[in-house]
Amino acid sequence: MPKVIAKEGEAFQITLRRFKKSCEKAGLLSDIKKNNYYEKPSIARRKKEKEARRKAIKLQRKQRRTGRAF
């Protein structure tokens, strides 16, 4: 759990903003959303494969645009 110590004389809004940013960097919200409900292993596998295909296509487009291979 991210911790933020309020500096002396610092406004609450600024402290809250720093806390939200540290939670985002830690990936806390995405983890909570991911574990919000049970997902069958077969569906999780399909999602993972779909994401891998999407990333591969995106990389191919980027390589065509720049004209070099990574």
Buried (B, 14 or more C-beta within 10 A) or exposed (E): EEEBEEEEEEEEEEBEEBBBEBBEEEEBEEEEEEEEEEEEEEEEEEEEEEEEEEEEEEEEEEEEEEEEEE
